Amino acid sequence: MAWSRIARGSQLSQSLSRIVSEGGAAPTPAASTLRNAAALGHRAPRTTSSSFHSLASAALADKCGAAAAHLHPHHHHPTRGISTTPAKLLPASAAESLPAEPSDATAASSALPDLGPTKPGEKPRVVVLGTGWASCRFLKDVDTAAYDVVCVSPRNHMVFTPLLASTCVGTLEFRSVVEPVSRIQPALATRPGSYFFLATCTGVDARKREVYCTVADGEGLPGAGPYRFRVAYDKLVIASGAEPLTFGIKGVEENAIFLREVNQAQQIRRKLLTNLMLSENPGLPEEEKKRLLHCVVVGGGPTGVEFSGELSDFIMRDVRDRYSHVKDYVKVTLIEANEILSSFDVGLQDYATRHLSKYGVKLVKGVVKEVLPKEIVLSDDTRVPYGLLVWSTGVGPSEFVKSLNLPKSPGGRIGIDEYLRVPSVEDVFALGDCAGFLESTGKPVLPALAQVAEREGKYLAQLLKKVAAQNAGKAHCLSKNADLGEPFVYKHIGSMASVGGYKALVDLREKKDARGFSMAGFISWFVWRSAYLTRVVSWRNRFYVAVNWTTTFVFGRDNTRIG
């Protein structure tokens, strides 16, 4: 783990060193004036912000014209020259006064190392926050001939979440469901003006067009504690995702494990195998064995149901052969306040209920009141002991999204219009689970689904390509009357879920109350696997997934506990 943190620190240090070492484009009068104003800003920091604002307005035509020239196919692309102040990351203690939403923090922010504003003659810069479904689809399709791209995220990969539950029990290996962001968009690793920064965005200043980032795990970097830096943008894409909903229930975050990230799947797998091995120790009371081997899943959505199905498969096909001494103690309970798979057809819900019950999953209808270290307390005061608790009750806005001074849609997401723009600020877009249509658009907030996020990412990449064709890629250059084409329209193509035992559900209705084709059984399971195999991001991962499935079918799941 220490080596991993050092490697991440080295990666960020190398990125910043590359920023310092690269040369710059030939200066224009506007750029020279801006540099002079920056120099004066060190002596008079209180007036820097207003000076830059007026100078930026004066240089606007110069910047937009330079962006147009840069899009010419025979134009020479100069190596990006980016200033840093200073040329190293700063410990958090030196920038404690920097707020999450900076307003009058000119003096504090000027001390931070930065990736400064783009200069006339350089490509406009798109800053992307996050590496989820929406951001990675945008990164894949963005026109890197027209834009430089900077991605900021605490992880350097995308997770193929529909298959994440399969990694918890060894059906798939963890590397089969992740794709490095530099493979999705090679420009991040190869182009001089494009970068990936392993950091968390903590604030956005729409007036200065800057995002503020923190490297929380800074081992391997100079100094102590978290490091902070800032990145200027011409266009900002907020796709930071969402966080699991706990509904304020006491003890959930401390005792339950969520299932959204690879490290969480690893934690579930480790806990499951540890409990199986500990339960075989001599002298353990019967009640303690039952508790250790009781797996409880809270939430009857697709993730909870698929994980319950994978778990029942693991118990029926692998645990009974390899842990025969304790096989009769292993139980799975699925707790849901309403009906499981509520977005699916009623017939499919009934099928899933019957199938899971047949395969040993106990379905409990109830509401969790409190989570204790070894048991759950339901609203009727029923106590449910557990050895493994997986919490999957949906997602909601993250603390970062809540902290942003931006309009919010119903439910607390960042409010957007029909073109995925944040209307109250210029050159800012939001998409994925962190964004929702404003009430003024007359559109409902879309569900937090992978296919929604992916479709939005694809649409925004095409929209920004049209913007670049109109020479409006730079900051301040996109007019309100610009031709953006058709607004975003989402059309649901259906839902699928595996329930274990080579059975799955396929619901191809566009809406819950609409008519459409749906089916369940083995053929649905084959369709489910085929569809996800083709949707895995790269051919490399498709090969991994196919090999893992074949290996599991022939030799069974791997039950090695590592770590």
GIURUR-V423661 format. One record per helix or strand. SS is the DSSP state (H for helix, E for strand). FROM is the first residue (numbers start at 1). TO is the last residue. If there is no record, write none. Layout:
ss=SS from=FROM to=TO
ss=SS from=FROM to=TO
This chain:
ss=H from=2 to=21
ss=H from=29 to=43
ss=H from=45 to=58
ss=H from=60 to=70
ss=E from=90 to=91
ss=H from=92 to=95
ss=H from=106 to=110
ss=E from=113 to=115
ss=E from=124 to=129
ss=H from=133 to=141
ss=E from=147 to=153
ss=E from=157 to=159
ss=H from=161 to=167
ss=H from=174 to=177
ss=E from=178 to=180
ss=H from=181 to=184
ss=H from=187 to=190
ss=E from=195 to=198
ss=E from=200 to=205
ss=E from=210 to=215
ss=E from=227 to=232
ss=E from=235 to=238
ss=E from=243 to=244
ss=E from=250 to=250
ss=H from=252 to=255
ss=E from=257 to=258
ss=H from=262 to=278
ss=H from=286 to=292
ss=E from=294 to=298
ss=H from=302 to=322
ss=H from=327 to=329
ss=E from=331 to=336
ss=H from=346 to=358
ss=E from=361 to=365
ss=E from=368 to=371
ss=E from=375 to=378
ss=E from=383 to=385
ss=E from=388 to=391
ss=E from=395 to=396
ss=H from=399 to=403
ss=E from=408 to=408
ss=E from=414 to=416
ss=E from=421 to=421
ss=E from=428 to=430
ss=H from=432 to=434
ss=E from=435 to=437
ss=H from=439 to=441
ss=H from=450 to=469
ss=E from=495 to=500
ss=E from=503 to=507
ss=E from=518 to=521
ss=H from=522 to=535
ss=H from=539 to=555
